[in-house]
Amino acid sequence: MNENYRSRFRWPAGEMDYYRRLALAVAAAIAAAMASVGAASSVPCMYVFGDSLVDNGNNNGMLSLARANYRPYGIDFHEGPPGRFTNGRTMVDFLSDMLGLRPPLLPPYAAAAPADLARGVNFASGASGIRPETGNNLGGHYPLSEQVGHFRTAVGDMTTGTARFRGNATKVAAYLGRCVFFVGMGSNDYLNNYFMSNYYTTAQEYDPAAYASLLLKDYAAQLADLYALGARKFVVAGVGNIGCIPYELARMDNDEQPSDPSTPSSSSDDGDGISISIGAGAGGRSSTRSSENSGGNQKPAVAAGMCNDTINSAVAIYNKGLLSMVKRLNRSAQMRGARFVFLDTVQVGRDLAANAAAHGFTVLDRGCCGVGRNNGQITCLPLQRPCDDRSKYIFWDAFHPTEAANRIYAAKAFNSTSTADAYPINVSQLAAL
């Protein structure tokens, strides 16, 4: 370069120093990101157990009302046929991508080929719960015990039918010990069991504390079965503030006195400063004030910022027990070598709503697709036209988050350094163990 040219375009000393520091910071950030990707990519597989929040098509062939294999479900999902209960990707779709799995999307067990089993499979089923009778009001589905049974079959098929293991069960167990197991159950045990008194008698048979204890006893047994099959890295997500979803807001009478979900009245603390109100439920705080109203003259169900505290308080008892259970399992001699991560998506939901504008959300209380008040009285119908801009909505339908919200939930679970979001470590750190 010509010396006169260089002298004319010489940076001022202070400005050059600034950009040098900026370049070093960028390089350090890239190095950290690459290190994170390298750690995550060491995870060879991921297995998913749960309900409609993470189901990706296992219910498609069932005689069930809990199916999403019709448009507009999946309207923004371009990789294959619908089956997810949202407009695009679910939280676990994003997590599997962040973990470095390639291809990133796990197949549903109902459609998985033998070659898929070692890479990871989704066993989740819409309407399912911890209790075997949960969701029977909606028709066919696979409760958690059957999902674990399907995994047991898959492990057997991997052992005997995969050349890489050559019938060696010890090699299979060692391999599975490096994988991530996502388990998110319990929402339907309240929505489609305990709080459905016209169909179930559990609310008459158990008070909220006894019912939560019953659920957690069954849950712990299923996690122990997964451990016995080789699982070691667990991501456990509890129930969200389901008293705040559009379905519950639509059911509330205008003269009810629900609570403000930003008030921690339905949360507890077990003495070590960890928030108890957690969940993989359909959302956290849900203000009923929105800037869009695609339902004509529909009005919000309740005053702005309110939820059904009766439901949220019952769920909080379960969540408190679930967090205690996770802590206990992390110390358990019977589960030596296992590590459990606890996701608090209620906390993430509250942060999301409090900073909605920064995330691009303007509609916090109603589904993008649905019928009635808050688009929550009837869920999204076949061929119904949804809202035009899904990125502005936290909820896709009466129960489930949009892809935009799922992306945020997954990012918090994977990256957050706050134990209020993921306890005691995040998913990225779990993967690197």
Long-range contacts (C-beta under 8 A, 24 or more apart in sequence): 36-428, 37-100, 39-428, 39-431, 39-432, 40-98, 40-99, 40-100, 40-428, 40-431, 40-432, 41-99, 41-100, 42-100, 42-178, 42-431, 42-432, 43-99, 43-100, 43-101, 43-178, 43-179, 43-180, 43-233, 43-431, 44-118, 44-119, 44-175, 44-178, 44-179, 45-101, 45-118, 45-119, 45-120, 45-175, 45-176, 45-178, 45-179, 45-180, 46-92, 46-95, 46-96, 46-99, 46-101, 46-106, 46-120, 46-179, 46-180, 46-181, 46-182, 47-120, 47-121, 47-122, 47-123, 47-151, 47-179, 47-180, 47-181, 47-182, 47-231, 48-92, 48-106, 48-120, 48-121, 48-122, 48-123, 48-124, 48-182, 49-123, 49-124, 49-144, 49-147, 49-148, 49-151, 49-181, 49-182, 49-183, 49-184, 49-185, 49-226, 50-92, 50-124, 50-128, 50-182, 50-183, 50-184, 50-185, 50-237, 50-280, 51-124, 51-125, 51-126, 51-127, 51-128, 51-129, 51-184, 51-185, 51-187, 51-188, 52-85, 52-124, 52-125, 52-126, 52-127, 52-188, 52-399, 52-400, 53-85, 53-90, 53-91, 53-124, 53-184, 53-187, 53-280, 53-281, 53-282, 53-400, 53-401, 54-90, 54-91, 54-92, 54-122, 54-124, 54-182, 54-184, 54-280, 55-83, 55-84, 55-85, 55-90, 55-108, 55-122, 55-124, 55-125, 55-126, 56-83, 56-84, 56-90, 56-92, 56-93, 56-105, 56-106, 56-107, 56-108, 56-122, 56-124, 57-81, 57-82, 57-83, 57-84, 57-108, 57-110, 57-111, 57-122, 58-83, 58-108, 58-109, 58-110, 58-122, 58-123, 58-124, 58-125, 58-126, 58-142, 59-83, 59-125, 59-126, 59-127, 59-140, 59-141, 60-108, 60-110, 61-110, 62-139, 62-140, 62-141, 63-139, 63-140, 64-126, 64-127, 64-138, 64-139, 64-140, 64-141, 65-127, 65-138, 65-139, 66-125, 66-126, 66-127, 66-135, 66-138, 66-139, 66-141, 67-126, 68-126, 70-382, 70-383, 71-382, 71-383, 72-369, 72-380, 72-383, 72-384, 72-385, 72-386, 73-380, 75-386, 75-390, 76-390, 76-403, 77-403, 79-105, 80-105, 83-108, 85-126, 85-396, 85-397, 85-399, 85-400, 86-396, 86-397, 86-400, 86-401, 86-402, 86-403, 86-406, 87-368, 87-369, 87-386, 87-390, 87-396, 87-402, 87-403, 88-390, 88-402, 88-403, 88-406, 89-403, 89-406, 89-407, 90-403, 90-406, 91-280, 91-401, 91-406, 91-409, 91-410, 91-413, 92-122, 92-124, 92-182, 92-410, 93-406, 93-410, 94-406, 94-407, 94-410, 94-411, 94-414, 95-180, 95-182, 95-235, 95-410, 95-413, 95-414, 95-427, 96-120, 98-410, 98-411, 98-414, 98-427, 98-428, 99-180, 99-414, 99-427, 99-431, 109-150, 109-154, 112-154, 114-157, 114-161, 114-162, 117-154, 117-157, 117-158, 117-162, 118-158, 118-162, 118-164, 118-175, 120-179, 121-151, 121-154, 123-147, 123-148, 123-150, 123-151, 124-184, 127-188, 127-192, 128-185, 128-188, 129-185, 129-186, 129-187, 129-188, 129-189, 129-192, 129-193, 130-185, 130-186, 130-189, 130-215, 130-218, 130-219, 130-222, 131-189, 131-193, 131-202, 131-214, 131-215, 131-218, 133-193, 133-200, 134-188, 134-189, 134-192, 134-193, 135-188, 135-192, 135-193, 137-192, 137-196, 137-199, 137-200, 138-192, 144-183, 144-185, 144-218, 144-219, 144-222, 145-222, 148-222, 148-225, 148-226, 151-226, 151-229, 152-225, 152-229, 155-229, 155-230, 172-230, 173-229, 173-230, 174-230, 175-230, 176-229, 176-230, 176-231, 176-232, 177-230, 177-231, 177-232, 177-233, 177-337, 178-232, 178-233, 179-231, 179-233, 180-233, 180-235, 180-427, 180-430, 180-431, 181-226, 181-231, 181-233, 181-234, 181-235, 182-235, 182-237, 183-223, 183-226, 183-234, 183-235, 183-236, 183-237, 184-236, 184-237, 184-238, 184-280, 184-343, 185-219, 186-215, 186-219, 186-238, 186-239, 186-315, 186-318, 186-322, 187-239, 187-240, 187-242, 187-279, 187-280, 187-281, 187-282, 189-215, 189-239, 190-239, 190-242, 190-311, 190-314, 190-315, 190-318, 191-242, 191-247, 191-399, 194-314, 195-311, 195-314, 208-313, 208-314, 208-317, 208-318, 209-317, 211-314, 211-318, 212-314, 212-317, 212-318, 212-321, 213-321, 215-318, 216-318, 216-321, 216-322, 216-325, 219-322, 219-325, 220-325, 220-329, 223-329, 224-334, 224-335, 227-335, 227-338, 231-338, 232-337, 232-338, 232-339, 233-338, 233-339, 233-430, 233-431, 233-433, 234-329, 234-338, 234-339, 234-340, 234-341, 235-340, 235-341, 235-343, 235-413, 235-427, 235-430, 236-322, 236-326, 236-340, 236-341, 236-342, 236-343, 237-278, 237-279, 237-280, 237-342, 237-343, 237-345, 237-413, 238-278, 238-279, 238-280, 238-281, 238-318, 238-319, 238-322, 238-323, 238-342, 238-343, 238-344, 239-278, 239-279, 239-280, 239-281, 239-315, 239-318, 239-319, 240-278, 240-279, 240-280, 240-281, 240-282, 240-283, 240-284, 240-315, 240-345, 240-346, 240-349, 241-266, 241-277, 241-279, 241-281, 241-283, 241-284, 241-285, 241-286, 241-307, 241-312, 241-315, 241-346, 241-349, 242-279, 242-281, 242-282, 242-311, 242-312, 242-315, 243-307, 243-308, 243-309, 243-310, 243-311, 243-312, 243-315, 244-283, 244-284, 244-285, 244-286, 244-307, 244-308, 244-312, 244-349, 245-281, 245-282, 245-283, 245-286, 245-376, 245-395, 245-398, 245-399, 246-286, 246-365, 246-366, 246-367, 246-370, 246-374, 246-375, 246-376, 246-395, 246-397, 246-398, 246-399, 247-376, 247-377, 247-379, 247-398, 247-399, 248-307, 248-308, 248-311, 248-376, 249-286, 249-288, 249-300, 249-301, 249-302, 249-307, 249-308, 249-365, 249-366, 249-373, 249-374, 249-376, 250-301, 250-372, 250-373, 250-374, 250-375, 250-376, 250-377, 250-398, 251-301, 251-308, 251-376, 251-377, 252-301, 252-302, 252-306, 252-308, 254-301, 254-302, 256-302, 256-308, 258-302, 258-306, 258-307, 258-308, 258-309, 259-306, 259-307, 259-309, 259-312, 260-305, 260-306, 260-307, 261-285, 261-286, 261-305, 261-306, 261-307, 261-312, 261-350, 262-305, 262-350, 262-353, 262-354, 265-309, 265-313, 266-309, 266-312, 266-313, 266-315, 266-316, 267-316, 268-316, 268-320, 270-320, 270-323, 270-324, 270-327, 274-323, 274-419, 274-420, 274-423, 275-344, 275-346, 275-347, 275-420, 276-316, 276-319, 276-320, 276-323, 277-312, 277-316, 277-319, 277-344, 277-346, 277-347, 278-319, 278-322, 278-323, 278-342, 278-343, 278-344, 278-345, 278-346, 278-347, 279-315, 279-319, 279-343, 279-344, 279-345, 279-346, 279-349, 280-343, 280-345, 281-315, 281-345, 281-346, 282-395, 282-399, 282-400, 282-401, 283-349, 283-394, 283-395, 283-401, 283-405, 284-345, 284-346, 284-347, 284-348, 284-349, 284-350, 284-351, 284-352, 284-353, 285-349, 285-350, 285-352, 285-353, 285-354, 285-364, 286-349, 286-353, 286-364, 286-365, 286-394, 286-395, 287-353, 287-364, 287-365, 288-364, 288-365, 288-374, 289-364, 289-365, 290-362, 290-363, 290-364, 290-365, 290-366, 291-362, 291-363, 292-362, 292-363, 292-387, 292-392, 294-375, 294-387, 295-366, 295-372, 295-373, 295-375, 298-372, 298-373, 298-374, 299-373, 300-365, 300-373, 300-374, 301-373, 301-374, 301-376, 319-346, 323-423, 326-423, 330-424, 339-430, 339-433, 341-422, 341-423, 341-424, 341-425, 341-426, 341-427, 341-430, 342-422, 342-423, 342-424, 343-413, 343-421, 343-422, 344-420, 344-421, 344-422, 344-423, 345-409, 345-412, 345-413, 347-420, 347-421, 348-408, 348-409, 348-412, 348-413, 348-416, 348-421, 349-409, 351-412, 352-394, 352-405, 352-408, 353-394, 356-394, 359-404, 359-408, 360-391, 360-392, 360-404, 361-391, 361-392, 361-393, 361-394, 361-404, 361-405, 362-392, 363-387, 363-392, 363-393, 363-394, 363-395, 364-394, 365-395, 366-393, 366-395, 367-393, 367-395, 367-396, 367-397, 367-398, 368-393, 368-395, 368-396, 368-397, 368-402, 369-396, 369-397, 370-397, 370-398, 374-398
